[in-house]
Amino acid sequence: MSPPQRHFAEMPQSLFEADEVLEHDGKPPSYLKDHRKRLRARFMEGGAQAMPDYELLELVLFRSIPRQDVKPLARRLMDTFGDFNRVLSAAPDRLASVQGVGSAVIQDLKIVEAAAHRLARARVMQRQVISSWDAVLDYCHTTMAHRETEQFRILFLDRKNVLIADEEQAHGTVDHVPVYPREVVKRALQLNASAIILVHNHPSGDPTPSEADISMTSQINSAVQALGLTLHDHLIIGKSQELSFRAAGYL
């Protein structure tokens, strides 16, 4: 008979509560305590840049699974999704399919992801887009570059090109997202926007536009121009770079 398989034991503990590492006799196992102490010290002294992705992931998992070695789980997540960002942005059902991942791990990863999105968004909302273009690109990459399916977002601008709203208009599959020009224009009018920027991601990582992307952009441009609005740009977000329709000559 094969020995029983060992599983990670999750504790329903908040990301922000102090964690304990205890053995059955109530004493902390020194190898776990020392390892966690070293990682935390290195993070506080050198920041995230001093740590590889799997160790940064371990720091998050310390809170989710306080009494066991989380290094194997961190490695398993990295092997499954590729990097730290893709682990954070993975869908809950995909995360749950990884051995050792339960509700506490999923919740804590999603808290970190939400915090990253909110920080990036705060740098661009109610600001003039032209003067904060790098922040806009950073925000788009943070929220979209590591998704496993396509997402279509619209950035709505007022007459002074200040970003007044950012909304997901549609989401789709790994290589297609349905977009309807009429709905884009309708929402721009509802928000009293004067201009828009289209943004969508390519999960493949390659931001080269497809014929469908080019055709859809042309249709939306015609629709907004007919109503006196402006399409400033269409950004396609890849894994490590983006493509601007205007800079590439498509607009």
Beta strands, then each sheet from edge to edge (+ up, - down):
strand 1: 151-157
strand 2: 163-171
strand 3: 195-201
strand 4: 230-237
strand 5: 242-244
sheet 1: 2+ 1- 3+ 4+ 5-
end
